[in-house]
Amino acid sequence: MSDKLNDILARQPILIFDGECGFCNKSVQFFLRNERKSGKKIHFTSLQSEAGILLREYFEIAPDIESLIFVRDHSAYIKSCAVLRLTAYMKGLWPLMNIFLIIPPFLRNLVYDFIAKRRMKWFGRVEQCALLKKEDQDRFITK
């Protein structure tokens, strides 16, 4: 394992998202506004970044997968599994969404895939990165 990959994995938990997708970018912004103030902070990188590519290769996730990927405790979760595990880091009632983990993934992913197939049509592509608060900037892995 390379030093670069070790450095990336040391920043877990990590959310890998489609950096070109408007819905994905809005979702990251939503998460940042609604995350718990205490506890471990999530780091972010895009599927298209060097870090995103290295992580997908390490976890043997096909390069054509255009899903959210959540890396925690040296495990990678995709699609609805990633989304539901992410809610545990949010404030309010969001962590209760974990109850849906009892539903088999193939059923949960029907909803995920329905939205994923239409996300570009509904929300478009992102032409530029969102402006981040200074305290959030170091949580994005850009290389």
C-alpha positions as CSV (number, residue, x, y, z in Angstrom):
1,M,0.0,0.0,0.0
2,S,1.4,3.4,-1.0
3,D,2.1,6.2,1.5
4,K,-0.4,8.4,-0.4
5,L,-3.2,5.8,0.1
6,N,-2.2,5.4,3.8
7,D,-2.5,9.1,4.3
8,I,-5.9,9.1,2.7
9,L,-7.2,6.2,4.7
10,A,-6.0,7.9,7.9
11,R,-8.6,10.5,7.3
12,Q,-11.6,8.1,7.7
13,P,-14.5,8.5,7.6
14,I,-14.6,9.6,4.0
15,L,-17.5,10.3,1.7
16,I,-16.7,9.9,-2.0
17,F,-19.2,11.7,-4.2
18,D,-19.6,12.6,-7.9
19,G,-18.0,16.0,-8.1
20,E,-19.8,16.8,-11.4
21,C,-23.3,16.1,-10.1
22,G,-25.4,19.0,-8.9
23,F,-27.5,16.8,-6.6
24,C,-24.4,15.2,-5.0
25,N,-22.8,18.6,-4.4
26,K,-26.1,19.9,-2.8
27,S,-26.2,16.8,-0.7
28,V,-22.7,17.5,0.6
29,Q,-23.7,21.1,1.4
30,F,-26.8,19.8,3.2
31,F,-24.7,17.3,5.2
32,L,-22.3,20.1,6.3
33,R,-25.2,22.2,7.5
34,N,-26.8,19.3,9.4
35,E,-23.8,17.3,10.9
36,R,-23.4,16.8,14.6
37,K,-21.0,19.3,16.1
38,S,-19.3,16.7,18.3
39,G,-17.7,13.5,17.2
40,K,-15.6,12.4,14.3
41,K,-15.7,14.7,11.3
42,I,-16.2,13.3,7.8
43,H,-13.8,14.1,5.0
44,F,-14.9,14.4,1.4
45,T,-13.4,13.7,-2.0
46,S,-14.9,13.3,-5.5
47,L,-15.0,10.2,-7.6
48,Q,-13.0,12.0,-10.2
49,S,-10.1,13.0,-7.8
50,E,-6.9,11.1,-7.4
51,A,-8.0,10.1,-3.9
52,G,-11.4,8.9,-5.1
53,I,-9.7,6.8,-7.8
54,L,-7.2,5.3,-5.3
55,L,-9.9,4.4,-2.8
56,R,-12.1,2.8,-5.5
57,E,-9.1,0.7,-6.6
58,Y,-8.2,-0.2,-3.1
59,F,-11.8,-1.4,-2.3
60,E,-12.1,-3.0,-5.7
61,I,-15.1,-0.8,-6.7
62,A,-15.7,-0.8,-10.4
63,P,-14.7,2.5,-12.1
64,D,-18.1,2.8,-13.7
65,I,-20.0,2.9,-10.4
66,E,-21.4,6.4,-10.0
67,S,-22.6,6.0,-6.5
68,L,-21.9,7.6,-3.2
69,I,-19.2,5.6,-1.4
70,F,-18.7,5.9,2.3
71,V,-15.5,4.7,3.8
72,R,-15.4,4.0,7.5
73,D,-13.4,1.5,9.6
74,H,-11.6,0.3,6.5
75,S,-14.9,-0.8,4.9
76,A,-16.5,0.8,1.9
77,Y,-20.3,1.1,1.5
78,I,-22.1,2.1,-1.7
79,K,-25.5,3.3,-2.7
80,S,-28.2,3.2,0.0
81,C,-25.8,1.5,2.5
82,A,-23.5,4.6,2.2
83,V,-26.4,7.1,2.6
84,L,-27.9,5.3,5.7
85,R,-24.5,5.0,7.4
86,L,-23.8,8.7,6.8
87,T,-27.0,9.7,8.7
88,A,-25.4,8.5,11.9
89,Y,-23.1,11.6,11.7
90,M,-26.0,14.0,11.5
91,K,-27.9,15.9,14.2
92,G,-31.6,15.7,14.9
93,L,-33.6,12.7,13.9
94,W,-31.5,11.7,10.9
95,P,-29.7,8.9,12.7
96,L,-33.1,7.1,13.0
97,M,-32.9,6.4,9.3
98,N,-30.5,3.6,10.2
99,I,-33.7,1.5,10.9
100,F,-33.9,1.1,7.1
101,L,-30.8,-1.0,7.2
102,I,-33.1,-3.9,8.1
103,I,-34.5,-3.7,4.5
104,P,-32.4,-5.8,2.1
105,P,-30.1,-3.6,0.0
106,F,-31.5,-4.8,-3.3
107,L,-34.9,-3.3,-2.3
108,R,-33.4,-0.1,-0.8
109,N,-31.2,0.4,-3.9
110,L,-34.3,0.4,-6.2
111,V,-35.1,3.8,-4.7
112,Y,-31.5,4.9,-4.8
113,D,-31.1,3.9,-8.4
114,F,-34.3,5.6,-9.4
115,I,-33.0,8.9,-8.1
116,A,-29.4,8.3,-9.3
117,K,-30.5,7.7,-12.9
118,R,-32.4,11.1,-13.0
119,R,-30.1,13.2,-10.9
120,M,-28.3,14.9,-13.7
121,K,-31.5,15.7,-15.5
122,W,-33.1,17.1,-12.3
123,F,-30.1,18.9,-10.8
124,G,-27.6,19.3,-13.7
125,R,-23.9,19.3,-13.7
126,V,-21.7,21.5,-11.5
127,E,-19.5,23.9,-13.4
128,Q,-17.5,25.2,-10.3
129,C,-17.0,24.2,-6.7
130,A,-19.1,25.6,-4.0
131,L,-17.6,28.2,-1.7
132,L,-16.8,26.5,1.6
133,K,-16.4,27.9,5.1
134,K,-12.8,28.1,6.1
135,E,-13.2,25.5,8.8
136,D,-14.6,23.0,6.2
137,Q,-12.0,23.5,3.5
138,D,-9.4,21.2,5.1
139,R,-11.9,18.3,5.2
140,F,-11.9,18.0,1.4
141,I,-9.3,15.7,0.0
142,T,-8.4,17.3,-3.4
143,K,-5.5,15.1,-4.5
